């Protein structure tokens, strides 16, 4: 496949994800309710690109590890947003990519995606690692658009940090009056 054909394919992937938003919630998020899902830790992050006005809210559910899978796994991923095609497509690709990964795998993927976008086109995307996220390689040549593509990934990363902080926090002691 020629470089031109590959660029056209990548553009089509971005346009398709912008139009058919995978993992997007049509309704506003309700209140967190993990009671029906024991062991599921929920977190949410709202991010805004002040340069262009893109907004996104990402909500993730991470299930604590257990035997036979001791690593925490991303079990739920949903998002809401309003913005350009690049940011909305990036959120859609993110939703497809992260569900089912361990937190460590997801963090590594965020790092790889960030490095690709900061490369200004000098890094060739590894489709085996990035999947459809490789389509954003061309965006790296346009610094003003890098923030658009990174916005959902930054929100996702912030939500994961909330889950980690909540997991590390000691449980509140039982009230002696209870």
Rosetta silent file (secondary structure, phi, psi, omega in degrees, C-alpha in Angstrom):
SEQUENCE: XXXXXXXXXXXXXXXXXXXXXXXXXXXXXXXXXXXXXXXXXXXXXXXXXXXXXXXXXXXXXXXXXXXXXXXXXXXXXXXXXXXXXXXXXXXXXXXXXXXXXXXXXXXXXXXXXXXXXXXXXXXXXXXXXXXXXXXXXXXXXXXXXXXXXXXXXXXXXXXXXXXXXXXXXXXXXXXXXX
SCORE:     score description
SCORE:     0.000 S_00000001
   1 L     0.000  131.238 -178.985    0.000    0.000    0.000 S_00000001
   2 L   -72.858  164.100  179.895    1.433    3.385   -0.977 S_00000001
   3 H   -61.254  -39.268  179.101    1.916    6.199    1.527 S_00000001
   4 H   -64.483  -43.074  178.794   -0.896    8.161   -0.123 S_00000001
   5 H   -65.494  -38.163  178.413   -3.286    5.205    0.111 S_00000001
   6 H   -65.300  -42.149  177.964   -2.362    4.695    3.754 S_00000001
   7 H   -61.711  -40.830  178.340   -3.039    8.385    4.509 S_00000001
   8 H   -64.199  -40.281  177.267   -6.447    8.088    2.818 S_00000001
   9 H   -62.241  -46.285  179.219   -7.226    4.986    4.885 S_00000001
  10 H   -60.894  -42.361  178.486   -6.221    6.788    8.089 S_00000001
  11 H   -62.069  -39.771  179.786   -8.389    9.783    7.154 S_00000001
  12 H   -66.309  -38.936  177.159  -11.331    7.468    6.525 S_00000001
  13 H   -60.605  -45.335 -179.967  -10.852    5.783    9.919 S_00000001
  14 H   -63.430  -45.375  179.734  -10.918    9.189   11.632 S_00000001
  15 H   -63.656  -41.119  178.517  -14.012   10.296    9.716 S_00000001
  16 H   -63.150  -44.430  179.578  -15.825    7.026   10.443 S_00000001
  17 H   -68.502  -31.715  177.734  -15.082    7.227   14.164 S_00000001
  18 H   -68.798  -35.264 -178.748  -16.138   10.894   14.250 S_00000001
  19 H   -80.739  -44.552 -178.606  -19.464   10.005   12.634 S_00000001
  20 L  -111.242   87.412 -169.277  -20.145    6.720   14.454 S_00000001
  21 L   -77.990   99.111  179.517  -18.905    7.450   17.965 S_00000001
  22 L   -69.155  134.584  177.514  -18.102    4.167   19.692 S_00000001
  23 L    78.764    0.446 -179.000  -18.559    4.230   23.455 S_00000001
  24 E   -79.330  140.602  176.957  -20.297    7.617   23.412 S_00000001
  25 L   -94.583  128.050  177.864  -23.212    8.161   25.755 S_00000001
  26 L   -77.423  -21.476 -177.514  -26.251    9.818   24.228 S_00000001
  27 L  -109.652  152.675  174.355  -27.536   10.731   27.684 S_00000001
  28 L   -58.955  148.530  178.412  -25.885   12.748   30.441 S_00000001
  29 L   -65.897  140.625  173.982  -24.046   10.603   32.956 S_00000001
  30 L   -86.680 -172.383  177.767  -25.992    9.698   36.057 S_00000001
  31 L   -70.085  145.684  176.393  -24.669    9.465   39.557 S_00000001
  32 L   -56.763  133.227  175.302  -21.987    6.854   40.153 S_00000001
  33 L  -143.192   92.439  179.986  -23.597    3.608   41.202 S_00000001
  34 L   -97.966    4.858 -178.323  -21.161    0.767   41.699 S_00000001
  35 L   -58.709  -35.372 -178.730  -23.429   -1.027   44.193 S_00000001
  36 L   -80.916   -1.497 -177.756  -24.587   -3.411   41.477 S_00000001
  37 L  -135.768   77.156 -178.871  -20.993   -4.174   40.514 S_00000001
  38 L   -57.382  138.749  179.060  -18.935   -5.179   43.568 S_00000001
  39 L    85.170   -3.013  179.367  -15.214   -4.646   43.099 S_00000001
  40 E   -93.649  123.477  176.934  -15.724   -2.094   40.313 S_00000001
  41 E  -102.659  125.921 -178.494  -14.049    1.258   40.920 S_00000001
  42 E  -106.370  144.765  175.489  -15.509    4.136   38.930 S_00000001
  43 E  -149.243  156.227 -176.354  -13.842    7.428   38.079 S_00000001
  44 E  -141.639  143.892  177.665  -14.628   10.316   35.806 S_00000001
  45 E  -139.122  132.334  176.545  -12.604   13.143   34.294 S_00000001
  46 E  -110.548  127.182 -179.440  -13.797   16.216   32.407 S_00000001
  47 E  -129.068  148.049  179.587  -11.237   17.969   30.212 S_00000001
  48 E  -130.713  135.585  172.142  -11.451   21.067   28.011 S_00000001
  49 L   -91.571  102.723 -175.105   -9.165   22.206   25.227 S_00000001
  50 L   -67.941  -17.727  179.022   -9.159   25.949   25.911 S_00000001
  51 L   -68.472  -42.595 -174.528   -7.589   26.641   22.519 S_00000001
  52 L  -122.599  -11.388  178.405  -10.587   25.448   20.505 S_00000001
  53 L    94.330    1.241  175.882  -13.335   24.660   23.005 S_00000001
  54 L   -59.313  140.845  177.442  -13.415   20.869   22.628 S_00000001
  55 E  -133.849  145.502  176.390  -14.809   19.202   25.757 S_00000001
  56 E  -150.541  143.654  171.164  -14.895   15.609   26.867 S_00000001
  57 E  -123.450  127.323 -179.902  -15.916   13.654   29.920 S_00000001
  58 E  -115.282  133.899  174.447  -14.611   10.125   30.298 S_00000001
  59 E  -122.654  127.995  179.424  -15.936    7.624   32.815 S_00000001
  60 E  -122.632  149.978  172.973  -14.083    4.383   33.449 S_00000001
  61 E  -121.575  121.131 -178.604  -14.827    1.345   35.555 S_00000001
  62 E  -114.158  126.662  177.556  -11.834   -0.680   36.722 S_00000001
  63 E   -93.683  129.491  178.584  -12.284   -4.093   38.276 S_00000001
  64 L   -60.997  145.899 -179.418   -9.746   -5.015   40.910 S_00000001
  65 L   -67.069  152.886  176.219   -7.585   -7.968   40.006 S_00000001
  66 E  -153.784  172.391  178.063   -8.303  -11.438   41.295 S_00000001
  67 L   -71.373  132.910    8.894   -7.240  -14.981   40.550 S_00000001
  68 L   -92.368   -0.172 -179.580   -6.620  -15.929   37.724 S_00000001
  69 E  -113.431   89.088 -173.691   -6.167  -12.292   36.520 S_00000001
  70 L   -70.679  -16.992 -178.319   -4.411  -10.424   39.351 S_00000001
  71 L   -84.980  141.509  176.334   -4.029   -7.147   37.427 S_00000001
  72 L   -62.739  141.401 -174.515   -6.849   -4.555   37.496 S_00000001
  73 E  -121.645  141.496  175.850   -8.809   -4.510   34.221 S_00000001
  74 E   -79.376  109.773 -174.466  -10.706   -1.728   32.484 S_00000001
  75 E   -99.401  -30.775 -178.943  -14.189   -3.142   32.370 S_00000001
  76 E  -130.951  143.385  176.338  -16.235   -0.073   31.471 S_00000001
  77 E  -149.970  120.467  176.992  -15.501    2.939   29.296 S_00000001
  78 E  -142.214  151.501 -177.995  -18.039    5.571   28.305 S_00000001
  79 E  -146.490  159.180  172.463  -17.643    9.165   27.208 S_00000001
  80 E  -135.860  141.850  179.381  -19.536   12.297   26.285 S_00000001
  81 E  -166.560  167.493  176.902  -18.120   15.149   24.329 S_00000001
  82 E  -144.848  124.002 -179.369  -18.487   17.995   21.940 S_00000001
  83 L   174.989 -164.383 -177.411  -15.722   19.089   19.627 S_00000001
  84 L   -71.138  169.198 -179.593  -13.985   18.694   16.328 S_00000001
  85 H   -59.783  -36.087 -177.908  -13.853   15.485   14.323 S_00000001
  86 H   -66.470  -46.352 -178.347  -10.346   14.716   15.528 S_00000001
  87 H   -68.295  -38.641 -179.094  -11.178   14.863   19.244 S_00000001
  88 H   -71.507  -38.633  176.573  -14.435   12.940   18.859 S_00000001
  89 H   -65.938  -38.668  179.480  -12.804   10.281   16.652 S_00000001
  90 H   -62.847  -40.509  177.558   -9.958    9.976   19.145 S_00000001
  91 H   -64.909  -39.916  179.338  -12.450    9.335   21.962 S_00000001
  92 H   -63.907  -45.663  177.812  -14.216    6.711   19.853 S_00000001
  93 H   -62.653  -41.697  179.421  -10.946    4.920   19.064 S_00000001
  94 H   -59.374  -43.871  179.604   -9.978    5.134   22.735 S_00000001
  95 H   -60.737  -42.399  178.944  -13.246    3.463   23.776 S_00000001
  96 H   -67.420  -35.364 -171.596  -12.640    0.600   21.354 S_00000001
  97 H   -79.568  -39.737 -167.606   -9.009    0.239   22.362 S_00000001
  98 H   -87.410  -30.545 -176.933   -9.042    0.339   26.162 S_00000001
  99 L   -60.609  126.308  179.449  -11.945   -1.862   27.229 S_00000001
 100 L    96.343  -12.028  178.158  -10.599   -5.208   28.410 S_00000001
 101 L   -81.524  155.661  170.285   -6.995   -4.089   28.849 S_00000001
 102 E   -73.409  161.265  178.775   -5.214   -4.164   32.171 S_00000001
 103 H   -60.259  -41.106  179.652   -4.477   -0.772   33.669 S_00000001
 104 H   -62.604  -42.161  178.007   -0.750   -1.318   33.013 S_00000001
 105 H   -64.434  -40.732  179.908   -1.410   -2.138   29.333 S_00000001
 106 H   -65.040  -43.369  178.821   -3.646    0.920   29.008 S_00000001
 107 H   -62.807  -39.698  178.133   -1.054    3.215   30.584 S_00000001
 108 H   -64.603  -38.579  179.404    1.619    1.890   28.224 S_00000001
 109 H   -67.586  -39.616  176.469   -0.674    2.514   25.253 S_00000001
 110 H   -60.201  -43.730  179.219   -1.348    6.098   26.386 S_00000001
 111 H   -62.150  -44.100  179.432    2.418    6.657   26.562 S_00000001
 112 H   -63.080  -42.814  179.444    2.941    5.202   23.072 S_00000001
 113 H   -64.082  -43.840  179.300    0.123    7.345   21.638 S_00000001
 114 H   -60.945  -44.715  179.066    1.514   10.478   23.306 S_00000001
 115 H   -61.209  -41.790  177.978    4.999    9.778   21.911 S_00000001
 116 H   -59.615  -47.294 -176.151    3.526    9.312   18.420 S_00000001
 117 H   -71.468  -28.026  178.337    1.651   12.611   18.583 S_00000001
 118 H   -82.396   -7.059 -173.685    4.637   14.526   19.962 S_00000001
 119 L   -75.458  -13.389 -175.757    6.917   13.172   17.227 S_00000001
 120 L    55.921   33.936  175.382    5.836   15.730   14.597 S_00000001
 121 L    90.014    5.512 -177.605    5.693   12.892   12.108 S_00000001
 122 L   -87.426  -14.856  179.201    9.108   11.373   12.833 S_00000001
 123 L  -104.833  129.441  175.931    7.753    8.164   14.401 S_00000001
 124 L   -81.352  128.005 -177.901    6.089    5.583   12.189 S_00000001
 125 L   -68.446  142.221  176.106    2.976    4.220   13.955 S_00000001
 126 L   -97.223  101.999 -176.958    2.938    0.564   14.938 S_00000001
 127 H   -64.054  -27.429  177.925   -0.531   -0.618   13.917 S_00000001
 128 H   -65.311  -33.897 -178.936   -0.035   -3.878   15.819 S_00000001
 129 H   -88.641  -47.228 -171.486    0.285   -1.893   19.050 S_00000001
 130 H   -88.865  -20.220 -175.850   -1.963    1.110   18.384 S_00000001
 131 H    60.454 -137.608 -179.085   -4.708   -0.407   16.234 S_00000001
 132 H   -63.593  -19.575  178.363   -6.963    2.338   14.831 S_00000001
 133 H   -63.732  -20.440  176.254   -5.132    4.912   16.982 S_00000001
 134 H   -61.370  -22.716 -179.504   -2.319    4.677   14.403 S_00000001
 135 H   -62.194  -18.754 -177.974   -4.600    6.712   12.131 S_00000001
 136 H   -86.909    5.892  179.428   -3.706    9.821   14.145 S_00000001
 137 H   -56.611  -40.856  179.799   -0.052    9.719   13.019 S_00000001
 138 H   -64.504  -27.786  179.087   -0.728   12.452   10.472 S_00000001
 139 H   -63.372  -29.128 -177.078   -2.119   14.696   13.197 S_00000001
 140 H   -61.883  -18.199  178.984    1.345   14.810   14.773 S_00000001
 141 H   -81.151   -7.097 -177.445    2.473   17.080   11.944 S_00000001
 142 L  -123.842   89.512 -174.065   -0.001   19.753   13.049 S_00000001
 143 H   -51.214  -34.371  179.786    0.825   20.895   16.608 S_00000001
 144 H   -66.680  -24.344 -178.705   -2.465   22.775   16.981 S_00000001
 145 H   -94.262  -13.335  178.699   -4.373   19.529   16.362 S_00000001
 146 H   -59.301  -41.477  179.243   -2.287   17.355   18.690 S_00000001
 147 H   -61.705  -35.743  178.541   -4.233   18.735   21.668 S_00000001
 148 H   -62.659  -46.831 -177.964   -7.482   17.726   19.948 S_00000001
 149 H   -70.478  -33.134 -177.187   -6.347   14.141   19.510 S_00000001
 150 H   -80.651  -21.397 -172.790   -4.836   13.918   23.015 S_00000001
 151 H   -51.151  -51.543  178.781   -7.816   15.390   24.893 S_00000001
 152 H   -64.054  -34.965 -178.992   -9.743   12.111   25.417 S_00000001
 153 H   -68.424  -36.493  176.630   -6.522   10.268   26.281 S_00000001
 154 H   -67.259  -41.250  177.821   -5.650   12.902   28.907 S_00000001
 155 H   -63.416  -43.188  178.137   -9.159   12.581   30.384 S_00000001
 156 H   -61.172  -46.479  179.578   -8.801    8.792   30.434 S_00000001
 157 H   -60.441  -41.145  178.340   -5.389    9.037   32.085 S_00000001
 158 H   -65.053  -39.437  177.535   -6.776   11.405   34.750 S_00000001
 159 H   -64.628  -40.053  176.914   -9.645    9.003   35.466 S_00000001
 160 H   -62.745  -37.323  178.061   -7.158    6.143   35.882 S_00000001
 161 H   -64.474  -36.661  177.039   -5.200    8.271   38.360 S_00000001
 162 H   -64.257  -42.643  178.367   -8.400    8.777   40.362 S_00000001
 163 H   -61.813  -44.417 -179.816   -8.980    5.021   40.446 S_00000001
 164 H   -62.864  -41.970  179.812   -5.392    4.449   41.587 S_00000001
 165 H   -65.137  -41.495  179.236   -5.705    7.104   44.306 S_00000001
 166 H   -67.418  -35.055  179.644   -8.970    5.626   45.544 S_00000001
 167 H   -69.947  -32.689 -177.356   -7.459    2.134   45.537 S_00000001
 168 H   -83.886  -20.340 -178.258   -4.444    3.301   47.545 S_00000001
 169 L   -69.011  137.582  177.558   -6.493    5.250   50.107 S_00000001
 170 L   -68.300  148.749  178.720   -7.065    3.422   53.374 S_00000001
 171 L   -65.884  144.024  178.487  -10.634    2.430   54.095 S_00000001
 172 L   -66.920  135.973  179.252  -12.470    4.764   56.435 S_00000001
 173 L   -67.105  149.425  178.290  -12.694    3.348   59.945 S_00000001
 174 L   -66.928  141.809  179.667  -16.110    2.248   61.113 S_00000001
 175 L   -71.150  133.783  178.876  -17.847    4.753   63.298 S_00000001
 176 L   -67.853  -14.956 -179.062  -17.932    3.694   66.958 S_00000001
 177 L   -89.390   -9.741 -174.787  -21.470    5.060   67.112 S_00000001
 178 L   -77.767    0.000    0.000  -22.763    2.883   64.317 S_00000001
